[in-house]
Amino acid sequence: MAEIKSNKSDFVNKDIRARQILIIDQDGQKIGPLNKFEALKMAEDQGLDLLQVGIQDSSTAIAKILDFGKYKYEQKRKQKENKKNQVKVENKEIRLTVGIGEHDLDTKARKAREFLLEGDRVKVSLKFKGREITYQELGKETLKKFFAKVEDIAKVEKEAKLNTRFLDMFIVPKKP
């Protein structure tokens, strides 16, 4: 039983603070409550470590006899595997203006379509310049025109909402 460096969250061997320890062996069998020194001796005799996995009450801890190095390795491997299987969704932004031309709107919609096909979330921001803020209906119409161009592959996650000088709408890809 070597001296082991562990995280602050892992209580291993002498780091366990409880006086009484309910022991679970490698096979998952409950051995029973023992005092801390007997439990440490039992783990040491087997050439393994004692890892606290829970607390039964204020003076009794639940600990498992295992190879701590192997346990940490398995945890890292599981973490790496979970990270690999994780789907990362990025937020992309498309900026429009109230008086945007039809061709420019098509170009922006084509770019948004690319983002959506990659599985990204798209924030469509319509910026009001100067006194345009008084014509919010025109801004909402522009956003509706834009969404009509991508609605076959997208759905609205958040409806258009005014945020200072921007009318923001979030769209996400439809699930097939």
N, C-alpha and C positions, 0 to 999 in steps of 0.2 A: 504494500500500500504506500505509494509515493505521495509526496506533497503535491497537491493539485491546485492550480490557479483556476478560479471559477468566477463567473459573473456575480454581481452583487445579489442577483435574484436566486442563484443556486446556493443552497446550503449543503455542503459536502463534508463528510467526516467530522472533524473537530469544529466546523463552523455551525453545526446544529446546536441550537441553544436550549432545546427542551431537555428536561431531566429524564422523562420516560419516553421511550420510542416504541411505537407499534411497528414491527418489522415485517416486510414482505420480501420473500426470497426471489431468486431469478425466475422460478417457475410460476410465480404469482400466488404462492401459498402463504397464508398468514402464519407467522411464527409466534406472535404474541408480544405483549408489552414487556420490554426489558429496560433496565436503566441504560443510560447513555454509554457508559464504559463497557458494559457487557456486549452491547450492540456493536460498538466499534471493534471490540476484540473478535466477535464472530465474523465480521466482514474482513478483518485483517487476516484471520486464519484461512479464509477462502481465497485470499489474494485479491479481493475486490474492494469496492468503495461503498459508502453509505450515502445515499442521496435523499434529502427530505423532499417528499412529493406533496405533503399536505399537513394540516394541523387538525387534530381531533378535538382537543380542548386546550385551555391555556397552558397546561403543563405537559401535554402529550403530543408528540409529533408523529407523523406517519412517514416512514422511510423505507426505501427499497435498496436491496443489496444488488449492485451491478458494477460493471466496468465503466467508470465515468468517462474515460477517453473514448471508448466505443460509442457510448451514449451521445456525447457531444458531436462526434463524427456523423452519426445517424441524423441528429437534429439539423446539422449544416446541410447534409445531403437532401433532406426533406425540404428545407427552406429553398435550396437552389432549384429543386424540381418544381416547387410551387411557383417560384419566380419565373421559371421558363414557360410554364403553362398560362401565366397571367397575360391577359389581353390589355395592352396599354392604349387608351383612347386619348388622342391629342385634341386640343382645342385650336381650331383655325378661325381666322376672322376675315370676313369680306366687308369692305366699306363701300357704301353707296351714298349718293346725294339725291336731293329731291328732284332736281332737273336732269337726271342722268338720261343719256340718249339710249335708244332701243338697242343699237349695236353694242354699246358699252355694257348694257344690262345682260345681253346674251353672253358676252365674254366673261363677265363676273359669274354668271350662272354656270358656264362651262367649267370654270375653275372650282366653283363650289361642288359641282358634280364629281370632279376628280377627288376632292377631299372626302366626300361622302362615300365614294366607292372604295376608298382606302379604309373606311370605317371610322373616320374622324368626326368629331362634333363640330358644327360650324356656327359661329356667331355672326349674324348679319346685322351690321350697324349702319344706320342711315343717319348721316350728320346733317343737322340744320345749321346753315350759315346765316349770320345776321338776323334779318327779320323773317326768314323762312320758318322760324319756330312757330309763327302764328298760323301756318298752313300744315298742321299736323295730319289733316285728312289726306293731303297729297302724299305725305310720307308713308302713311299706311297703305295707300293705293300702290305706291312704288314697291313696297315690300310684298304686297299680294301678287303683283306682276312677276316679281322675282321668284316667289315661291311657286307660282304656277309653272315656271320653267323647270323646276326640280322636284315637283311633288310626286312624280312617278317612282322616285327612289328615296324620298325623304319624308319625314313627318315632323311636325312642329313640337318641340319639347317645351319651350316657353313662348307664349304669345308675345307680340310686340309690346314693349313697355318703354315709356319715356324715362331716360336717365340723363339729367342735365340737358345737354345739346344733342344727345343721341337717342334714336329709337332703336332698341336692341331686340332681336328675336333669335332664338336658338333653334337650330334644326339638327336632327340626327338621322342616320340611315335607317330605312325600314328593315325589319328583320325578314329574311326570306321564308 
